[in-house]
Amino acid sequence: MDSKSLKLFLHLAQSLHFSRTAEAMNLSPSALSRQIQQLEERLECKLFERDNRQVQLTPQGRKLQSYARESLEQWETFRQDLNASDGELSGSVSLYCSVTASYSLLYQILKRFRQEHPKVEINLHTGDPADAIRRVLGGHEDLCITAKPEKLSKELSFHSMVHSPLLCLQAKKASIPTPKNDKDWAEVPLIIPETGLTRERLDAWFQKKKLKPNIYAQVSGHEAIVSMVALDLGLGFAPQIVVDNSPQAKQVKLVEKALPLGDYDVGICTRSKRLEKDRIIAAFWELLGEH
């Protein structure tokens, strides 16, 4: 079974969305469907359950997901060993993070890594940090920058980089009244993330208070939240590191007596097995400690 087929399968197993995977892998949805169908025919089993509403892995699909991930990792380790005769690391490493993290946290680290390991190709992908851990666990990325979840999977290793308070924001010249009590928070329009740690903490707070939030918009990523708050469309929530690096930072202000949502522990995450076996990831991790 070739590595391309395994990578396609792994991406789809992570996204569970044919159009999204097809776009990411530069295929048409119909071509992706044909390749998955051919894979199912070769293995003589069904890998995905599909209907008009959702895509789910079958038990056989979950077994292949584990096999594919391990096989690709073993191949990369073997390839690194073959090319290690001159003592220099060579190969590639993929890293996923938000746009903000790419220039606020990564620049100096990547610069140093490039100087020390010039033969290693760095593939940087940006997007919603809420997807970061899932992409690493799915084998689609080697490393990611993310907020540490409330419960970190035993499969993962996490290296903290910065603590960032989770702020509640309103427009500088806000027309929306500032909440003065718990009940007010159910009345004001809110701009919140679709998924991720901020969403989990907000949902938990409203459930505890037995209130239903007035959600004006649900967006992907925190950067867009700051922009929408600046337009006075609602109150929003974002880590301070995002606000400080936003072009709209001067158009928003903090909400006094905001919800107690805590801080973000932002850092780099990878699968523990990869850290033990992959020399490129281990070298990157060692550089984090020095940084």
C-alpha angles and dihedrals in degrees: 000000000000123000093240092062091047092050091050091049093047093051092050091045088055099042099033085203121107097199093048093049093044091054093047093049095043095246135122115251090245092053090050091049090052092051092049090047091051090049091052091049092051092049093040093226141089115259101181135035108217134188135150093279109039150003121225134179117247120223087261089051091054090052091051090048090059092044094047093049093049093044094052091046092050090049092052091049091049091049091051090052092052092053097043097088094106093049094246123116115243134175131065141293127198124211130187127199145133121282089251093053092048093067103021099049110012108048100083093039094051091045091054093043091051091051093051098039108028094164094061115096113221117211111193120191123184130202145107109342089215086075095048103094093041090055092051094047089047091056094243094115134030097210138008139188110229145143110270108255122232088254116029115208115249087233091067138077118205130198114195117225107169141354114228126185116235105237134202112220140195133179117279089241097032124185091185112091119242112248113250099185141014094272091055090060089065091055105048119083112254132203108206140165119269092229141351140073097314091052092048092052093046093048090049092051095049092045091050091052091043091235132135115226121231098232113196095176141356114209140181112248132001098260092073091049091061090051093050092047089052087058089056093243093135146310116297143188128228139149115264091242089062094046093048091053097042121111085223095053092114092050095062136059137193122270111235117233091014125177115289098247098148131219134309117240098208120195149127121288134194139160110277093226091055091050090054097046109027113078094198093054090044090053091050091049092050089054090054090059091052092046 
